[in-house]
Every structure is written in C-alpha cells, then in structure tokens.
C-alpha cells in the first residue's frame, strides 16, 4: 500500500483515527483556532476530505481568553453503539470534554464536561459489557507538572452524567522518559494494549506500548520499547509520536501519528509545525512493530482559489479565539470578502485575521485588497501573536512588517490608487548563502505595482517555525484587517514541495 507522507499536511497535530465499516475518520488538535477539531474522512487511508468540525459554534469550547497553546488539545475520536465520540482537553478553560454525534460531519453536541478526570489527552474505550474507560495523562495544564497520581491515569466514566465513577488510578508510567502522554487503549485478541507517547513532543518524541488481560491493567511493558522514534537519526521526518493504531483496508495495520519536517543545515527549524503522518504496522509475538516513517510527498502541488462568491466561507478558513463570522462576511458586499477590525491587530489575542493552514514547504499566497477610505489590511503569515510577517495597505502606503517576539521592523512603499494585489512568497533558502543554508526558508513580502511585483522585504523564515515560536500549531497564512473595514476580491494560494 503506497501511503503518502505527510498524510494530512500542515498544522494537523495529535491525530486520532477510527474505522467504521469501510470508512475512516480522523481528528486533529486546533488549540486557540476556531472552528475547532476538524474531522477528515477517507475510504482508503490515502485520500482525505475535511467533512466538518466538532467545534463550529459558540459555547462548545471556552476559547475566548485561553493563552497561546490553550484550547483544543489532542482529541480522541471513537465509535460505540451507533454514536461517534470525541474526547478532548479544553486546556486552560473547560477541562475534560466529551462531544457526541450521530454523523461525524456534524452537528456535534455542546460538549459534556467530565468531573473527576483532570489531565490531558483523554482516550475512550469500552469493554465487552459496555463499561466506558477514560485513560489520560496526569499532566496539569496550568503548571505543566505530572499529577500526583503519576503517569497515565484511568477511571471508569459515566458518559451520560459526565463524571468519573471512581478515583483515578495510575495504570502505567511508561519506560521512564519524560511526559508520558497520548494514551490509547485497544482490545486485540486476548490482550488489552495501552499505547502512549513519551519523551516530549520535540526531537525525543517516541511511542511505547504495554499490554494486559484487563482494560484496567496491570500492564506489561513491551521489551522492544520504544516501538517508534526518529530521535538521533537523519530521517527527514522528526518528532514522530502521539500515535493511534487502525486496521487498513487490506486487513493489515497502520499507525497515524504526528511528525515534523525540519529544514536547514542542522535540520533545526520546522516551518509547518506538527503534521499528520502514517506508517505501516505488523504484529510479531503479540506486539505491534512500526516501520520508520518515510517521507513520501504527494505528486503535484497544492492550489486554492476563493472568489468569495458563496454566502458561506470555505471550511478551510480559521480564526483566532473567535469564529470567522465575528468579523468576516461574504454577504455584506456580494462577491467580496469583507473584514472589519474592532481595533485589534496581529499582535493582539483576537485579531481580525482569517487564515488557512500552510500545506507546502514552498508557497505563494496573493489577494486583491481594497482598504477603502479608512481601512488598512492585507496578508499575513502567522504562528502566534508574537511571531508573524505581514504586508498591508491603507490606500496610500504599503507597509511590510516583521514581528519576532519583542523585535519589530517595518518597510514602506507608496501605494497605487485603488485596490492593490499583495503577495507573500515562501521560497527555498539560498544554499550558497551561509545564513540561508541554516534556515528553513525565505519569506518575501511583495506588492504588485504597475503590473510588476515589488519586494518590500525578504525575511528569514526560521523565526516563523515551531522551534522558534514554541507554539503547538503551525504556519497559518491569510488575510487580515488592521483597522476599519477592508475588502478582498479574491484570494489564492499555490504550493509545492522543494525540488
């Protein structure tokens, strides 16, 4: 089976997967972005379509005031007795939540808070008599410390009442590496298998597994642990971990997991953040054996064009700590996207920014921007409120801007009259340049003036990477309003992998 890798490119971390008949459904983390927790569908484990989001309306997550890194952490998607379930951490907000739906495309429930199961990365499993087990990492999302109970915790839960039926018990602490997390519990044959991530989600990330004859343990560690890791290797996909097992259409097994594609001479900077990958799994002596994760990009590039002709926005657009409809409309001016700023900018927690996940290592985004009489806005590439590059017009001046933590720099150029086409190009770094050879890529901020692209700034892309920004997300590129109301006739993106 020729499996593409990345399986779902761009900001799609912490994948969880479930097989229902001949259909596969996969969900990923979204943190402070809304709509939250996309659900992807496939029938062959190769081709995937986003069919909806678990969180698509106010009240399901308490995301308004979560800090960077807060929000929807590590969903687990499962199916039981005719109902789909997503268990997730609403970090720094509502806590442990369980959403349900009859159709994975939605609508999903408002989310039931589970009392007595405080931690992260919640998993759900049911034994033969229908008892529900919630297994999770005892990591305190406020302090970052392991819960006093230690390691991986478990409780039986009442999913109608929303509460644990017992005190949490420690079922396994892993092999001794830091941050035992991302547990998933499976029944196969005579054994229950408990698979976890260890080593942190950085270069030491790994997958380990244990087994026992009861869902509550005790669990025996696999002598071959970790069963998957890229640490201390030269593999192009690093940080591999946080896996979930699934049967393949041909009767075999596979693991979906997160990974990163670091670039630069020292492979130190991952522009796209944590993406979803897949690797084959076989079983030997009752234990799963995972193959190394192989880079296998899909042929051709990626392309997206939006002329904003539809009344509803395309489902790939996401916003920060609020839903796009709070500031974006394609109905106020039919055939155009209008964004209205409430005075907040890209440095703020809730900017009027509408973005899409950057999916390719080399990408160009462009838009025709009309700032109107009193507006300003344009294009941006964002990691978080402290790490972003942008180019905007206010009708008289075009300003390119780089914000890297507490450092800011701007470049200006006179703006032509009327709407102006703005572009942001993500390029391969120049290998002949000593600095360029260390970086992930180069980002050029451009305006098209008199039919010719004018580059206002050419910036080092490493400062918009997971390792520099230290955010859990990835690059999100799109449009924004800095002040007033700004309209966009069209938006386009085109990407490819490096040659």
FIVEXRO-221051 format. One record per residue (C-alpha): residue in one letter; x, y, z. Coordinates in Angstrom, 1 decimal. Each point is the difference from the previous one (the first is absolute). Example, Ala and Ser with C-alpha at 12.3 -4.5 7.8 and 13.67 -1.06 7.14 Angstrom:
! FIVEXRO-221051
   residu       xx       yy       zz
        A     12.3     -4.5      7.8
        S      1.4      3.4     -0.7
***
This chain:
! FIVEXRO-221051
   residu       xx       yy       zz
        X      0.0      0.0      0.0
        X      1.6      3.3     -1.2
        X     -0.7      2.3      2.9
        X      0.7      3.8     -0.5
        X      1.9      1.9      2.6
        X     -0.9      2.4      1.4
        X     -3.4     -1.6      0.0
        X     -1.7      3.3      0.8
        X      2.5      2.9     -0.4
        X      0.3      3.2      1.9
        X     -1.2      0.8      3.5
        X     -1.8     -3.3      0.9
        X      1.6     -1.3      3.2
        X     -1.0     -2.8      2.4
        X     -2.0     -2.1     -2.5
        X     -2.6     -2.6      1.2
        X     -1.7     -2.4     -2.3
        X     -3.0     -2.4      0.0
        X     -1.2     -2.5     -2.6
        X     -3.7     -0.5     -0.3
        X     -0.9     -2.6     -2.6
        X      1.9      1.0     -3.1
        X      0.4      3.6      1.1
        X      2.8      1.8      1.8
        X     -0.4      3.1      2.1
        X      2.9      2.0      1.3
        X      0.1      3.0      2.4
        X      2.9      2.4      1.0
        X      0.7      2.7      2.5
        X     -0.7      3.7     -0.6
        X      1.0      1.8      3.2
        X     -1.1      3.6     -0.1
        X     -1.4     -0.1     -3.6
        X     -3.7     -0.2     -0.9
        X     -1.9     -1.8     -1.4
        X      1.7     -2.8      2.0
        X      0.9     -3.6     -0.4
        X     -0.4     -0.8     -3.7
        X     -1.4     -3.4     -1.0
        X      1.5     -1.6     -3.1
        X     -1.5     -2.9     -1.9
        X      1.6     -2.7     -2.2
        X     -0.9     -3.4     -1.4
        X      3.5     -1.1     -0.9
        X      2.3      1.7      2.6
        X      1.6      1.9     -2.9
        X     -2.4      2.7     -1.2
        X     -1.6      2.2      2.7
        X     -2.8      2.6      0.0
        X     -0.8      2.3      2.8
        X     -3.7     -0.6      0.7
        X     -0.6      2.4      2.9
        X      1.1      1.1      3.5
        X     -0.9     -1.2      3.4
        X      0.0      3.6      1.3
        X     -1.9      2.2     -2.3
        X     -2.0      2.3      2.3
        X      0.3      2.1      3.1
        X     -0.1     -1.8      3.4
        X      1.6     -3.3     -1.0
        X      3.5      1.2      1.0
        X      0.9      2.8      2.3
        X      2.6      1.4     -2.3
        X     -0.4      3.8      0.3
        X      2.6      0.5      2.7
        X      2.2     -3.0     -0.2
        X      3.7      0.8     -0.3
        X      2.1     -1.1     -3.0
        X      0.3     -3.8      0.2
        X     -3.5     -0.2      1.7
        X     -3.2     -1.3     -1.5
        X     -0.6     -3.3     -1.7
        X      2.7     -2.5      0.8
        X      0.4     -3.5     -1.4
        X     -3.5     -1.3     -0.9
        X     -0.7     -3.8      0.0
        X     -2.8     -1.0     -2.4
        X     -1.8     -3.2      0.5
        X     -3.3     -1.8     -1.0
        X     -2.1     -2.0      2.4
        X     -3.6     -1.4     -0.2
        X     -1.0      2.2     -2.9
        X      1.5      3.3      1.3
        X      3.2      1.8     -0.8
        X      2.0      1.4      3.0
        X      2.8      2.6      0.2
        X      1.8      0.3      3.4
        X      2.2      3.0      0.2
        X      1.7      2.4      2.4
        X     -1.3      3.6     -0.1
        X      3.3      1.2      1.5
        X      0.1      2.9      2.4
        X     -3.8      0.2     -0.3
        X     -2.9     -2.6      0.3
        X      2.3     -2.9      0.7
        X     -0.9     -3.6     -1.1
        X     -2.8     -0.1     -2.5
        X     -1.8     -2.7     -2.0
        X     -1.9      0.9     -3.2
        X     -2.4     -2.3     -1.7
        X     -1.6     -0.2     -3.5
        X     -2.0     -2.5     -2.0
        X      1.7      1.3     -3.2
        X      3.7      0.9      0.2
        X     -0.6      2.9     -2.4
        X     -2.1      1.5      2.8
        X     -1.7      1.5      1.7
        X      1.8     -1.0      3.2
        X     -1.3      0.5      3.5
        X      0.9      3.0      2.2
        X      2.6     -2.1      1.8
        X     -0.5     -1.6      3.4
        X      2.6      0.8      2.7
        X      1.2     -3.1      1.8
        X      0.5      0.5      3.8
        X      2.8     -1.9      1.7
        X      2.2     -0.5     -3.1
        X      2.5      2.9      0.2
        X      2.8     -0.3     -2.5
        X      0.7      0.0     -3.8
        X     -0.2     -2.2     -3.0
        X     -3.2     -1.9      1.0
        X     -0.7     -3.3     -1.7
        X     -3.3     -2.0      0.0
        X     -0.4     -3.7     -0.1
        X     -2.8     -2.4      0.8
        X      0.3     -3.6      1.3
        X     -2.3     -2.8     -1.0
        X     -2.7      0.8      2.5
        X     -0.1      3.7     -1.1
        X      1.9      1.5      2.8
        X      1.8      3.2     -1.2
        X      3.6      0.6      1.0
        X      1.7      3.4     -0.2
        X      3.7     -0.2     -0.1
        X      2.1      3.2      0.0
        X      3.3      1.6      1.0
        X      0.2      1.5      3.4
        X      1.6      3.2     -1.2
        X     -1.2      3.2      1.6
        X     -0.8      2.4     -2.8
        X      0.7      3.0      2.3
        X      3.3     -1.0      1.6
        X      1.2     -2.5     -2.6
        X      0.8     -2.4      2.8
        X     -1.0     -3.7      0.1
        X     -3.0     -0.7      2.2
        X      0.8     -1.3      3.5
        X     -1.5     -3.3     -1.0
        X      2.7     -0.3     -2.7
        X      0.3     -0.9     -3.7
        X     -3.0     -1.4     -1.8
        X     -3.3      0.1      1.9
        X     -3.3     -1.8     -0.5
        X     -3.6      0.2      1.3
        X     -3.2     -1.7     -0.9
        X     -2.4      2.8     -1.1
        X     -3.7      0.6     -0.3
        X     -0.3      1.7     -3.4
        X     -3.6      1.1      0.6
        X      0.5      1.5      3.4
        X      3.5      1.4     -0.8
        X      1.9     -1.3      2.9
        X      2.7     -2.5      1.0
        X     -1.3     -3.0      1.9
        X      3.1     -0.5      2.1
        X      3.2      1.7      1.1
        X      2.7      0.1     -2.7
        X      2.5     -2.9      0.0
        X      3.4      0.0     -1.5
        X      0.2     -2.7     -2.6
        X      3.4      0.5     -1.5
        X      2.8      2.6      0.1
        X      1.7     -1.0     -3.2
        X      3.7     -0.9     -0.3
        X      1.4      2.9      2.0
        X      0.1      2.7     -2.7
        X     -1.6      3.4      0.7
        X     -3.6      0.8     -0.6
        X     -1.8     -3.3     -0.4
        X     -3.1      1.2     -1.9
        X     -2.3     -0.7     -2.9
        X     -1.3     -3.4      1.2
        X     -2.2     -2.2     -2.1
        X     -1.6     -3.2      1.2
        X     -0.8     -2.9     -2.4
        X     -1.4     -3.5      0.2
        X      1.7     -2.5     -2.4
        X     -0.4     -3.7      0.6
        X      0.5     -0.9      3.6
        X      1.8      3.2      0.9
        X     -0.7      3.6      0.7
        X      2.8      2.2     -1.3
        X      0.8      3.4      1.4
        X      2.1      2.1     -2.4
        X      1.4      3.4      1.1
        X      2.4      2.7     -1.1
        X      3.1      0.8      2.0
        X      3.1      2.3     -0.1
        X     -1.9      3.2     -0.7
        X     -1.3      1.2     -3.3
        X      3.4      1.2     -1.2
        X      2.9     -1.9     -1.4
        X     -0.2     -2.7      2.7
        X     -3.6     -0.9     -0.8
        X     -0.7     -3.7     -0.1
        X     -2.8     -2.6      0.2
        X      0.0     -2.8      2.6
        X     -2.5     -2.7      0.7
        X     -1.1     -2.4      2.8
        X     -2.6     -2.8      0.3
        X     -2.1     -1.8      2.5
        X     -3.1     -2.2      0.2
        X     -2.2      2.7      1.5
        X     -0.7      3.6     -1.2
        X      0.9      1.1      3.5
        X      3.4     -1.8     -0.1
        X      2.4     -1.0      1.4
        X      2.0      0.7     -3.2
        X      3.2     -1.7     -1.0
        X      2.4      2.2     -2.0
        X      1.2     -1.1     -3.4
        X      3.7     -1.0      0.3
        X      0.5      1.7     -3.4
        X     -1.2      3.4      1.1
        X      0.0      2.6     -1.5
        X     -1.7     -1.5     -3.0
        X      0.5      3.2     -2.0
        X      2.2      3.0      0.2
        X      2.1      2.1     -2.3
        X      2.3      1.4      2.7
        X      3.8      0.0     -0.8
        X     -0.7     -0.9     -3.6
        X      0.4      1.8     -3.3
        X     -3.6     -0.7     -1.1
        X     -1.7      3.0     -1.7
        X     -3.0     -0.5      2.3
        X      0.8      0.7      3.6
        X     -2.0      0.4      3.3
        X     -2.0     -3.1     -0.9
        X     -2.4     -1.1      2.7
        X     -3.5      0.4      1.3
        X     -1.3     -3.0     -2.0
        X     -3.3     -1.7     -0.4
        X     -0.4     -3.5     -1.5
        X     -2.5     -1.0     -2.7
        X     -0.8     -3.0     -2.2
        X      0.7      0.6     -3.7
        X     -2.4     -0.7     -2.9
        X      2.1     -3.1     -1.0
        X     -0.2     -1.5      3.5
        X      3.4      1.3      1.2
        X      0.8      2.6      2.6
        X      1.3      3.6      0.0
        X      0.8      2.8      2.4
        X     -0.9      3.6     -0.5
        X      2.2      2.4      1.9
        X      1.4      3.5      0.1
        X      3.4      1.0     -1.3
        X      2.0      2.9     -1.3
        X      2.0      0.8     -3.0
        X      3.0      2.1      1.3
        X      2.1      1.8     -2.6
        X      3.3      1.8     -0.1
        X      3.6     -1.4      0.2
        X     -0.5     -1.1      3.6
        X     -3.7     -1.0     -0.6
        X     -1.0      2.4      2.8
        X     -3.1      1.8     -1.3
        X     -3.4     -1.4     -0.8
        X     -2.0      2.7     -1.9
        X     -3.3     -2.0     -0.3
        X     -0.1     -1.2      3.6
        X     -1.3     -3.4      1.0
        X     -1.7     -1.9     -2.9
        X     -1.9     -3.3     -0.3
        X      2.0     -3.0     -1.3
        X     -0.6     -3.7     -0.4
        X      2.1     -3.1      0.1
        X     -0.6     -3.8     -0.4
        X     -0.2     -2.3      3.0
        X      0.4     -3.7      0.3
        X     -0.5     -2.3      3.0
        X      2.7     -2.3      1.3
        X     -0.3     -2.2      3.1
        X     -3.1      1.9      0.9
        X      1.6      3.4     -0.2
        X     -0.3      2.8     -2.6
        X      3.1      0.8     -2.0
        X     -0.1      3.4     -1.7
        X      2.1      0.8     -3.1
        X      2.0      3.3     -0.1
        X     -2.0      2.9     -1.3
        X      1.0      0.6     -3.6
        X     -0.4      3.3     -1.8
        X     -2.2     -0.5     -3.1
        X     -1.5      3.3     -1.2
        X     -3.0     -0.1     -2.3
        X      0.8      0.7     -3.6
        X     -0.9      3.4     -1.3
        X     -0.6      3.1      2.1
        X     -2.8      1.6      1.9
        X     -2.2      2.7     -1.3
        X     -3.0      1.9      1.5
        X     -1.9      2.9     -1.5
        X     -2.9      1.8      1.8
        X     -2.0      2.7     -1.8
        X     -2.4      0.2      2.9
        X     -3.1     -0.6     -2.1
        X     -1.6     -2.2      2.5
        X     -2.0      1.2      3.0
        X      1.9     -2.3      2.3
        X      3.7      0.0      0.4
        X      2.0     -3.0     -1.1
        X      0.6     -2.3      3.0
        X      3.7      0.3     -0.2
        X      0.0      3.5      1.3
        X      0.8      0.3      3.7
        X      0.2      2.9      2.5
        X      1.7      0.7      3.4
        X     -2.1     -0.5      3.2
        X     -3.2      0.9     -1.8
        X     -2.0     -1.2     -3.0
        X      0.6      1.6     -3.4
        X     -3.6      1.3     -0.1
        X      0.8      2.4      2.9
        X      1.9      2.3     -2.4
        X     -0.2     -1.6     -3.5
        X     -2.8      0.0     -2.6
        X     -0.6     -0.9     -3.6
        X     -3.5      1.4      0.1
        X      0.5      3.7      0.9
        X      1.5      0.5     -3.5
        X     -1.0     -3.0     -2.2
        X      3.0     -1.4     -1.8
        X      2.5      1.5      2.5
        X      1.4     -1.0      3.4
        X     -0.3      2.9      2.5
        X      1.9      0.0      3.3
        X     -0.8      2.5      2.7
        X      2.6      0.8      2.7
        X     -1.1      0.8      3.5
        X      3.3      1.8      0.6
        X      2.0     -3.1      0.6
        X      3.0     -0.9     -2.1
        X      2.2     -3.0     -0.7
        X      1.8      0.6      3.4
        X     -3.3     -0.5      1.8
        X     -1.7     -3.1      1.3
        X     -3.0      0.2     -2.3
        X      1.1      1.7     -3.3
        X     -2.3      0.4     -3.0
        X      2.1     -2.7     -1.7
        X     -1.4     -2.7     -2.2
        X      2.5     -2.7     -0.9
        X      0.7     -3.3     -1.6
        X      2.5     -2.7      1.0
        X      3.2      0.3     -2.1
        X      0.2     -3.5     -1.5
        X      3.2      0.2     -2.2
        X      3.6      0.9      0.8
        X      0.0      2.4     -3.0
        X     -3.2      2.1     -0.3
        X     -1.3      3.3     -1.5
        X     -3.1      1.7      1.3
        X     -1.5      3.0     -1.6
        X     -3.1      2.2      0.3
        X     -1.6      3.1     -1.6
        X     -0.4      2.4      3.0
        X     -2.2      3.1      0.2
        X      0.6      2.0      3.1
        X     -2.9      2.4     -0.7
        X      0.1      3.5      1.5
        X      1.0     -0.7      3.6
        X      1.2     -3.6      0.1
        X      3.3     -1.9      0.0
        X      0.6     -3.6     -0.6
        X      1.7     -2.6     -2.2
        X      1.7     -3.4      0.3
        X      1.8     -1.6      2.9
        X      1.9     -3.2      0.9
        X     -0.7     -0.8      3.7
        X      1.4     -2.3      2.7
        X     -1.4      1.9      2.9
        X     -0.5      3.6      1.2
        X      3.7      0.4      0.5
        X      1.2     -1.6     -3.2
        X     -1.4      1.1     -3.3
        X      1.0      1.7     -3.3
        X     -2.5      2.2     -1.9
        X     -0.5      2.4     -2.9
        X     -2.9      2.5      0.1
        X     -1.3      3.1     -1.8
        X     -2.0      2.9      1.4
        X     -0.6      1.5     -3.4
        X      3.0      2.3      0.0
        X      2.8     -2.1      1.4
        X      1.0     -3.6     -0.2
        X      1.7     -1.3      3.1
        X      1.9     -3.2      0.4
        X      0.5     -1.1      3.6
        X      1.9     -2.6      1.9
        X     -0.9     -0.8      3.7
        X      2.4     -2.4      1.7
        X     -0.7     -0.1      3.8
        X      0.9      3.5      1.3
        X      1.8      1.0     -3.3
        X     -1.9      1.8     -2.8
        X      1.1      1.5     -3.3
        X     -2.0      1.6     -2.8
        X      0.6      1.0     -3.6
        X     -2.2      2.4     -2.0
        X     -0.9      0.8     -3.6
        X     -2.5      2.4     -1.6
        X     -3.3     -1.7     -0.9
        X     -1.6      0.3     -3.4
        X     -3.5      1.3     -0.2
        X     -2.9     -2.5      0.5
        X      0.3     -3.7      0.9
        X      3.5     -1.5      0.0
        X      1.2     -3.5     -0.4
        X      2.1     -1.2      3.0
        X      2.1     -3.1      0.1
        X      2.0     -2.1      2.4
        X      2.5     -2.5     -1.4
        X      1.5     -2.8      2.0
        X      3.1     -1.1     -1.8
        X      2.8     -2.5      0.4
        X      3.0      1.5      1.7
        X      3.1      0.9     -2.0
        X      2.4     -2.9      0.7
        X      2.9      2.1     -1.1
        X     -0.6      2.5      2.7
        X      1.4     -0.9      3.4
        X     -3.0      1.3      1.9
        X     -2.5     -1.3     -2.5
        X      1.4     -3.5      0.2
        X     -0.9     -0.1      3.7
        X     -3.6      1.1     -0.4
        X     -3.2     -1.8     -0.8
        X     -0.9      2.4     -2.8
        X     -0.2      3.7     -1.2
        X     -3.2      2.0      0.1
        X     -0.5      2.9     -2.4
        X     -2.6      2.8      0.6
        X     -1.1      1.5     -3.3
        X     -2.4      2.4     -1.7
        X     -0.9      0.0     -3.7
        X      0.5      3.6     -1.2
        X     -0.5      0.9     -3.7
        X     -0.2     -3.7     -0.8
        X      3.3     -0.9      1.6
        X      0.7     -1.6      3.4
        X      1.9      2.2      2.3
        X      1.7     -1.7      3.0
        X     -0.1      2.2      3.1
        X      1.8     -2.5      2.2
        X      1.6     -3.4     -0.2
        X      0.0     -1.7      3.4
        X      1.6     -3.1      1.7
        X     -2.8     -2.6      0.4
        X      1.6     -1.7      3.0
        X     -1.6      2.5      2.3
        X     -3.5     -1.2     -1.0
        X      0.7     -3.7      0.9
        X     -1.1     -2.3      2.8
        X      3.4      0.0      1.6
        X      0.3      3.8      0.1
        X     -3.6      1.0      0.8
        X     -0.4     -3.0      2.4
        X     -3.7     -0.1     -0.9
        X     -1.8     -3.4     -0.5
        X     -1.6      1.1     -3.2
        X      1.6      0.7     -3.4
        X      0.0      2.7     -2.6
        X     -3.4      1.4     -0.9
        X      0.0      2.4     -3.0
        X     -2.9      2.3     -1.0
        X     -1.6      3.4      0.1
        X     -0.6      2.5      2.7
        X     -1.4      3.5      0.8
        X      2.2      2.2      2.2
        X     -2.6      2.8      0.2
        X     -3.4      0.9     -1.4
        X     -1.6     -2.2     -2.6
        X      2.1     -1.6     -2.8
        X     -1.3     -2.0     -3.0
        X      1.6     -2.7     -2.1
        X     -1.0     -0.8     -3.6
        X      1.8     -3.4      0.1
        X      2.6     -2.0      1.8
        X      2.3     -2.7     -1.4
        X      2.6     -2.3      1.2
        X      2.3     -2.3     -1.9
        X      2.6     -2.4      1.4
        X      2.5     -2.7     -0.7
        X      2.7     -2.0      1.7
        X      3.7      1.0     -0.5
        X      1.6     -1.4     -3.1
***
